[in-house]
Amino acid sequence: MQSKLLREITPLTQSDCFTLFSREKKNFDFPLHYHDEFELTFIQHARGAKRIIGDHIEEIGELELVLVGPNLQHGWFNNKHEGGTIKEITIQFHRDLFDDKFLQRNQMNFIKSMFERSLRGILFSAETTLQIIPRLIRLPQQQGFDSVLELMSILHDLSTSRNMRMLSDSTFGTTETFSYNSRRIEKIMTYLNANFDKTISLGEAAKLAAMTEVAFSRFFKARIGKTFVDTLTEIRLGHASRLLIETTHTVNEIASRCGFNNISNFNRIFKKKKDCTPKAFRQAYTSSGIRTFV
């Protein structure tokens, strides 16, 4: 498979805050791609289509709302969609629409957190989507400053919504980084991403953070939201997914390169996480309905 994807040059100019497309179509025909801007996408009446965000592949239902961060590859494909009119609303906005200093303000905390999560892609719940749909439909009717305020309001409401789900593994995209708001966590995460292919123990990480193992475990989970072991596994799976997609290395080679010391363990963990085997994942990602362009 080609290692480079289509980089979309969006019609969003530097003079605009955002751009919105509202359209109806019969099928999905745009290749897997990425771009510098954030993208909020609403899709209705496309049950059975396939969504790819980073290394996450999933068949979609009747409606969905997804936020994709900058430079994260994504696309929707016909898959099992049986035809009919698909409704789609796409909003693209500059990554600097909210200045970094502005995002540091207390009142912007939820939006800042959502933007960080969007680097993995966010799927919002059906309940949230149903609440937001009317506002997305009305947004093109608003003009100028009012439209910008409404978009900001929509983003804020999404950022405080419940049951949002992150899609791609955290290390799949390498062009952007998360903000951990902790020098210790930043140091540990940098170390894990640089040494994921080696054996790394909890004790080793705790020592790096100058903490006892018990204190480090609690501190790490409180900051990251998952255990140290789960985080390391996720990092390894992210790198493994990229190798499955972009190289012709065997599954055994990839498992070894990503720190899994036996193939059975790798296959078991991969299937538990992604609901398919590494081989099936590779086949799904490179199927004929998914195109990548240099």
NORPE-V153696 format. One record per backbone hydrogen bond with DSSP energy under -0.5 kcal/mol. CO is the residue of the C=O (numbers start at 1). NH is the residue of the N-H. Records with the same first field share a line. If there is no record, write none. Layout:
CO = NH + NH
//
This chain:
6 = 8 + 34
8 = 10
11 = 13
13 = 16
17 = 94
19 = 92
21 = 90
23 = 88
25 = 86
27 = 29
32 = 6
33 = 74
34 = 8
35 = 71
38 = 93
39 = 41 + 68
40 = 91
41 = 66
42 = 89
43 = 64
44 = 87
46 = 49
48 = 80
49 = 60
50 = 77
51 = 58
52 = 75
53 = 56
56 = 53
58 = 51
60 = 48
62 = 45 + 46
64 = 43
65 = 124
66 = 41 + 68
67 = 122
68 = 39
69 = 72
71 = 73
73 = 54
74 = 33
75 = 52
77 = 50
78 = 81
86 = 25
87 = 44
88 = 23
89 = 42
90 = 21
91 = 40
92 = 19
93 = 38
94 = 97
97 = 99
99 = 103
100 = 104
101 = 104
102 = 105
105 = 108
106 = 109
108 = 112
109 = 113
110 = 114
111 = 115
112 = 116
113 = 117
114 = 118
115 = 119
116 = 119
117 = 120
118 = 69 + 121
120 = 168
121 = 167
122 = 67 + 124
123 = 165
125 = 129
126 = 130
127 = 131
128 = 132
129 = 133
130 = 134
132 = 135 + 136
133 = 137
134 = 138
135 = 139
136 = 140
138 = 141 + 142
139 = 142
143 = 146 + 147
144 = 147 + 148
145 = 149
146 = 150
147 = 151
148 = 152
149 = 153
150 = 154
151 = 155
152 = 156
153 = 157
154 = 158
155 = 159
156 = 160
158 = 161
162 = 125
165 = 123
169 = 172 + 173
178 = 180
182 = 186
183 = 187
184 = 188
185 = 189
186 = 190
187 = 191
188 = 192
189 = 193
190 = 194
191 = 195
192 = 196
195 = 198
198 = 200
201 = 205
202 = 206
203 = 207
204 = 208
205 = 209
206 = 211
207 = 210
212 = 216
213 = 217
214 = 218
215 = 219
216 = 220
217 = 221
218 = 222
219 = 223
220 = 224
221 = 225
227 = 231
228 = 232
229 = 233
230 = 234
231 = 235
232 = 236
233 = 237
234 = 238
235 = 239
236 = 240
237 = 241
238 = 242
239 = 243
240 = 244
241 = 245
242 = 246
243 = 247
250 = 254
251 = 255
252 = 256
253 = 257
254 = 258
255 = 260
256 = 259
259 = 261
262 = 266
263 = 267
264 = 268
265 = 269
266 = 270
267 = 271
268 = 272
269 = 273
270 = 274
271 = 275
277 = 281
278 = 282
279 = 283
280 = 284
281 = 285
282 = 286
284 = 287
287 = 290
289 = 291
291 = 32
//
